[in-house]
Amino acid sequence: MSDQPLFYNTVKNELHSLRDYIRFAMSQFGEYRVFFGHGTDNAWDEATQLVLAAVHLPWNTNPAVLEGRLTETEKERVLDFIKLRAVGRKPLPYITHESWFCQLPFFVDERVLIPRSPIAELIQAEFSPWLREGPVHRVLDLCTGSGCIGIACAYAFPDAEVDLADISDDAIDVANINIEKHEMLDRVNAIQSDLFSGLKGKTYDLIVSNPPYVDEADLASMPQEYDHEPALALGSGPDGLDITRRILREASDYLTDDGLLVVEVGNSEVHMMTEYPELPVVWLEFEQGGNGVFTITAQDLLAFRDSI
């Protein structure tokens, strides 16, 4: 590893075009066994996005540009990006500071998780058929992180007011960056809150949450890339359900009578099914992949409140 900077300086004299550097990045990804799970699922897409971002070109730029030669300054920046990704195993969005969710760009850094929730598919369908018909006035994105879910909901429901809540001040700072980025200061509000503690007196037609849910076994076996993500946003007790239990107990106080709760628990779905076999949740299926997301109505939550 100590020879890596010298090796990269030598490579700089042998590679010239964007395509050269994309090929080199792919080779490095293979050598260092990088994990693809934060926006792309293959070496070509990952390398292309990384190299283009390093020279300030969009990911969907004209392919003819790939034959263009780089300046010395550009070569150094591209190699810095490749080192961060391959040697440092830093996820691509933390290097480029951009991640896409619901076909929308969001600023991200290591203060928040990288957006990747299958809830995006629900948002694009306006939560049909699970959400009752009629106007949506208020939405809560609980454990918001970057704010991507709540801001995407604001696009889906243009007349709704949206609150983004998170216990992390750092996450709230990033969420505010994205609120401003999407010019939604008039409808979207970021609130520092330990789950519902800072939301007293508020009620919502829809509460959506992607809380920490990774159980201890999965947390111990995650690829190195996940070490760059905030630990506070990943683990949630031995079975991954510590925070979800609190949400289930408290959410009915913050939902309208005909409101809906949507929660992602990922692989901890198996623990949830074991612990709450009678709870009338609906486990959702996704055309675009993903699992571990359930819905439950406010009335069902209230009816089973004493058993949660």
C-alpha positions as CSV (number, residue, x, y, z in Angstrom):
1,M,0.0,0.0,0.0
2,S,2.9,2.4,0.7
3,D,4.0,2.1,-2.9
4,Q,0.6,3.1,-4.2
5,P,1.3,6.9,-4.8
6,L,4.5,6.2,-6.7
7,F,2.7,3.5,-8.8
8,Y,-0.1,6.0,-9.6
9,N,2.5,8.7,-10.6
10,T,4.0,6.2,-13.1
11,V,0.6,5.3,-14.5
12,K,-0.1,8.9,-15.2
13,N,2.5,8.9,-17.9
14,E,1.0,5.8,-19.6
15,L,-2.7,6.7,-19.7
16,H,-4.1,9.6,-21.8
17,S,-7.8,9.5,-22.7
18,L,-10.9,9.3,-20.5
19,R,-11.4,5.8,-21.8
20,D,-7.9,4.8,-20.7
21,Y,-8.7,6.0,-17.2
22,I,-12.0,4.2,-17.1
23,R,-10.3,1.0,-18.1
24,F,-7.6,1.5,-15.4
25,A,-10.3,2.3,-12.8
26,M,-12.0,-1.0,-13.6
27,S,-8.8,-2.9,-13.2
28,Q,-8.2,-1.3,-9.8
29,F,-11.7,-2.1,-8.7
30,G,-11.0,-5.8,-9.5
31,E,-7.7,-5.8,-7.8
32,Y,-9.0,-4.2,-4.6
33,R,-12.3,-6.1,-4.7
34,V,-14.5,-3.1,-4.4
35,F,-18.2,-3.6,-3.6
36,F,-20.9,-2.1,-5.8
37,G,-24.0,-1.2,-3.9
38,H,-24.2,2.6,-3.6
39,G,-25.7,3.6,-6.9
40,T,-24.2,1.2,-9.5
41,D,-24.0,-2.6,-9.7
42,N,-21.0,-3.1,-12.1
43,A,-17.5,-1.9,-12.7
44,W,-18.1,-0.1,-16.0
45,D,-20.8,2.2,-14.7
46,E,-19.0,2.8,-11.5
47,A,-15.7,3.6,-13.3
48,T,-17.4,5.8,-16.0
49,Q,-19.3,7.9,-13.4
50,L,-16.2,8.2,-11.3
51,V,-13.9,9.4,-14.1
52,L,-16.4,11.7,-15.7
53,A,-17.2,13.3,-12.3
54,A,-13.5,13.9,-11.7
55,V,-13.3,16.1,-14.8
56,H,-16.7,17.8,-14.1
57,L,-18.6,16.0,-16.9
58,P,-22.1,14.6,-16.4
59,W,-22.6,10.8,-16.2
60,N,-24.7,10.8,-19.4
61,T,-22.2,12.9,-21.5
62,N,-21.7,12.1,-25.2
63,P,-19.6,8.8,-25.5
64,A,-17.4,10.5,-28.1
65,V,-15.9,12.5,-25.3
66,L,-14.3,9.4,-23.9
67,E,-11.6,9.6,-26.5
68,G,-10.6,13.0,-25.3
69,R,-7.1,13.4,-23.7
70,L,-6.7,14.7,-20.2
71,T,-4.5,17.5,-19.0
72,E,-2.0,16.8,-16.2
73,T,-4.2,18.4,-13.6
74,E,-7.2,16.4,-14.8
75,K,-5.1,13.2,-14.6
76,E,-4.1,13.9,-11.0
77,R,-7.7,14.5,-10.0
78,V,-8.9,11.3,-11.7
79,L,-6.2,9.3,-10.1
80,D,-7.1,10.8,-6.7
81,F,-10.7,9.7,-7.2
82,I,-9.6,6.2,-8.2
83,K,-7.4,5.9,-5.2
84,L,-10.3,6.9,-2.9
85,R,-12.6,4.4,-4.5
86,A,-10.3,1.4,-4.9
87,V,-7.7,1.7,-2.2
88,G,-9.8,3.6,0.3
89,R,-13.0,1.8,-0.6
90,K,-14.9,5.0,-0.2
91,P,-18.4,4.8,-1.9
92,L,-18.7,6.7,-5.2
93,P,-21.4,9.2,-4.0
94,Y,-19.1,10.3,-1.1
95,I,-16.4,11.1,-3.6
96,T,-18.6,12.9,-6.1
97,H,-21.0,14.3,-3.4
98,E,-24.0,13.4,-5.5
99,S,-26.5,10.6,-5.4
100,W,-29.7,10.0,-7.4
101,F,-33.0,9.0,-5.9
102,C,-36.4,9.0,-7.7
103,Q,-34.5,10.4,-10.7
104,L,-33.5,13.4,-8.6
105,P,-30.0,14.5,-7.6
106,F,-29.1,14.9,-4.0
107,F,-26.0,16.2,-2.2
108,V,-24.5,13.6,0.1
109,D,-21.4,13.2,2.3
110,E,-20.3,11.0,5.1
111,R,-22.7,12.6,7.5
112,V,-25.6,10.7,6.0
113,L,-26.4,7.4,4.4
114,I,-26.3,7.1,0.6
115,P,-29.9,7.0,-0.8
116,R,-30.8,3.5,-2.1
117,S,-34.2,2.7,-0.7
118,P,-36.8,0.8,-2.7
119,I,-39.3,3.3,-1.2
120,A,-38.5,5.3,-4.3
121,E,-40.8,3.1,-6.3
122,L,-43.6,3.8,-3.9
123,I,-43.1,7.5,-4.1
124,Q,-43.2,7.4,-7.9
125,A,-46.6,5.6,-7.6
126,E,-47.8,8.1,-5.0
127,F,-48.1,5.2,-2.6
128,S,-51.1,3.8,-4.5
129,P,-53.0,1.7,-3.7
130,W,-52.0,1.7,-0.1
131,L,-52.6,5.4,0.7
132,R,-56.2,6.5,0.8
133,E,-57.5,8.5,-2.0
134,G,-57.8,12.3,-1.8
135,P,-55.4,15.2,-1.2
136,V,-52.3,14.8,0.9
137,H,-51.7,17.7,3.2
138,R,-48.8,16.7,5.5
139,V,-46.0,14.2,5.1
140,L,-43.3,13.2,7.6
141,D,-40.0,11.6,6.5
142,L,-38.8,10.1,9.8
143,C,-35.0,9.4,10.1
144,T,-34.6,11.5,7.0
145,G,-30.8,11.5,6.6
146,S,-30.1,13.4,3.4
147,G,-33.8,14.3,3.1
148,C,-34.2,12.4,-0.2
149,I,-37.4,10.5,0.7
150,G,-39.2,13.6,2.0
151,I,-38.1,15.9,-0.8
152,A,-39.1,13.3,-3.4
153,C,-42.5,13.1,-1.6
154,A,-42.8,16.9,-1.9
155,Y,-42.5,16.4,-5.7
156,A,-45.0,13.6,-5.7
157,F,-47.5,15.6,-3.6
158,P,-47.1,19.3,-4.8
159,D,-49.7,20.6,-2.4
160,A,-48.3,18.9,0.7
161,E,-46.1,20.3,3.5
162,V,-43.3,18.0,4.4
163,D,-41.3,17.6,7.6
164,L,-37.9,15.9,7.6
165,A,-36.9,14.6,11.0
166,D,-33.7,13.2,12.3
167,I,-31.9,12.8,15.6
168,S,-28.5,13.8,14.0
169,D,-27.7,17.5,13.7
170,D,-25.3,16.6,10.9
171,A,-28.1,14.9,8.9
172,I,-30.3,17.9,9.4
173,D,-27.5,20.1,8.0
174,V,-27.3,17.9,4.9
175,A,-31.1,17.8,4.6
176,N,-31.2,21.6,4.6
177,I,-28.6,21.7,1.8
178,N,-30.9,19.5,-0.3
179,I,-34.1,21.5,0.6
180,E,-32.3,24.6,-0.7
181,K,-30.9,22.7,-3.7
182,H,-34.5,21.7,-4.8
183,E,-35.9,25.1,-4.0
184,M,-38.4,23.8,-1.5
185,L,-37.9,26.1,1.5
186,D,-41.6,27.1,1.4
187,R,-42.9,23.6,1.8
188,V,-40.2,21.4,3.4
189,N,-38.9,21.8,6.9
190,A,-36.0,19.9,8.5
191,I,-36.4,19.3,12.3
192,Q,-33.9,17.8,14.7
193,S,-35.9,15.2,16.6
194,D,-35.3,11.9,18.4
195,L,-38.0,10.1,16.4
196,F,-41.3,11.9,17.4
197,S,-40.0,13.9,20.4
198,G,-39.7,17.2,18.5
199,L,-43.0,16.8,16.7
200,K,-45.5,17.2,19.5
201,G,-48.9,18.3,18.3
202,K,-48.3,17.5,14.6
203,T,-50.2,14.9,12.6
204,Y,-49.6,13.6,9.1
205,D,-51.5,11.9,6.4
206,L,-48.4,9.9,5.6
207,I,-45.4,8.9,7.6
208,V,-42.5,7.3,5.7
209,S,-39.4,6.0,7.5
210,N,-36.2,4.3,6.5
211,P,-34.7,4.0,10.0
212,P,-31.6,2.2,11.1
213,Y,-32.5,-1.5,10.8
214,V,-29.3,-3.6,10.3
215,D,-29.0,-6.4,12.8
216,E,-25.8,-7.4,14.5
217,A,-25.0,-10.3,12.2
218,D,-25.4,-8.3,9.0
219,L,-23.6,-5.3,10.5
220,A,-20.5,-7.5,11.3
221,S,-20.4,-8.9,7.7
222,M,-21.0,-5.7,5.7
223,P,-18.4,-4.8,3.0
224,Q,-15.7,-2.2,3.8
225,E,-17.6,0.5,1.9
226,Y,-20.2,0.6,4.6
227,D,-17.6,1.7,7.2
228,H,-17.7,5.1,5.6
229,E,-21.4,5.5,6.4
230,P,-22.5,6.9,9.8
231,A,-22.9,4.0,12.3
232,L,-25.8,5.8,13.9
233,A,-27.8,5.3,10.7
234,L,-27.2,1.6,10.3
235,G,-27.4,-0.6,13.4
236,S,-30.4,-0.9,15.6
237,G,-29.8,-3.5,18.2
238,P,-29.3,-7.3,18.0
239,D,-32.3,-7.9,15.7
240,G,-32.3,-4.5,14.0
241,L,-35.7,-3.5,15.3
242,D,-35.0,-1.3,18.3
243,I,-36.0,1.9,16.6
244,T,-38.8,0.3,14.6
245,R,-40.4,-0.9,17.8
246,R,-40.5,2.7,19.0
247,I,-42.0,3.9,15.7
248,L,-44.7,1.3,15.9
249,R,-45.6,2.2,19.5
250,E,-45.7,6.0,18.9
251,A,-46.7,6.6,15.2
252,S,-50.5,6.4,15.8
253,D,-50.3,9.6,17.8
254,Y,-48.9,11.4,14.8
255,L,-51.1,10.0,12.0
256,T,-54.5,11.3,10.9
257,D,-57.4,8.9,11.4
258,D,-57.0,7.6,7.8
259,G,-53.2,8.0,7.7
260,L,-50.6,5.5,6.6
261,L,-47.3,4.4,8.0
262,V,-44.6,3.1,5.7
263,V,-41.4,1.6,7.2
264,E,-38.3,-0.1,5.7
265,V,-36.6,-2.8,7.8
266,G,-34.6,-4.5,5.1
267,N,-33.3,-8.0,6.1
268,S,-34.7,-7.5,9.6
269,E,-38.1,-8.4,8.0
270,V,-37.6,-11.9,9.3
271,H,-37.2,-10.7,12.9
272,M,-40.3,-8.5,12.5
273,M,-42.4,-11.4,11.2
274,T,-41.3,-13.5,14.2
275,E,-42.0,-10.9,16.8
276,Y,-45.3,-9.5,15.4
277,P,-47.0,-12.4,13.7
278,E,-50.5,-10.9,14.4
279,L,-49.7,-7.3,13.4
280,P,-51.7,-6.6,10.2
281,V,-48.8,-5.1,8.2
282,V,-48.7,-5.4,4.4
283,W,-45.3,-6.5,3.1
284,L,-44.7,-4.8,-0.3
285,E,-43.2,-6.3,-3.5
286,F,-41.1,-4.1,-5.8
287,E,-40.7,-4.4,-9.6
288,Q,-37.3,-2.7,-9.5
289,G,-35.9,-4.9,-6.6
290,G,-35.8,-4.5,-2.9
291,N,-37.5,-6.0,0.1
292,G,-38.3,-5.4,3.8
293,V,-40.8,-2.5,3.4
294,F,-44.2,-2.7,5.1
295,T,-47.3,-0.5,5.4
296,I,-49.9,-0.3,8.2
297,T,-52.8,2.0,8.6
298,A,-53.3,4.4,11.6
299,Q,-56.4,2.4,12.6
300,D,-54.6,-0.9,12.7
301,L,-51.7,0.6,14.6
302,L,-54.1,2.0,17.2
303,A,-56.0,-1.3,17.5
304,F,-52.8,-3.3,18.2
305,R,-51.0,-0.6,20.2
306,D,-51.2,-2.5,23.5
307,S,-49.5,-5.6,22.0
308,I,-46.6,-3.8,20.4
